[in-house]
Amino acid sequence: MVSKKIDQNLDAGLWVETRHGNVASAFYSLGDYEDGEYILNWHDGHMPAYRTERFGTAEELEVAMRKIEPDLRRWKTRID
């Protein structure tokens, strides 16, 4: 089961600054898939993403997000 933080905020998008000074962003997108996909991007500042991972479920995305920053309270919404 996906955490409440992700369930309530993924449509708005979440981001966190990594230990290396980059930014990781997570969001849900309909994209080219009928059921949509969960996306995790890495950015160098405000530059376009230099790395992208796609996931089929929010649970898989959450596992990847926790590898970047285990404390989900540090992930902010894009509108913060």
Secondary structure, DSSP 8 states (H G I E B T S, - for coil): ---HHHHHHTTT-EEEE-TTS-EEEEEEE-TTSTT-EEEEEEESTTS--SEEEEESSHHHHHHHHHHH-S-GGG-EETT-
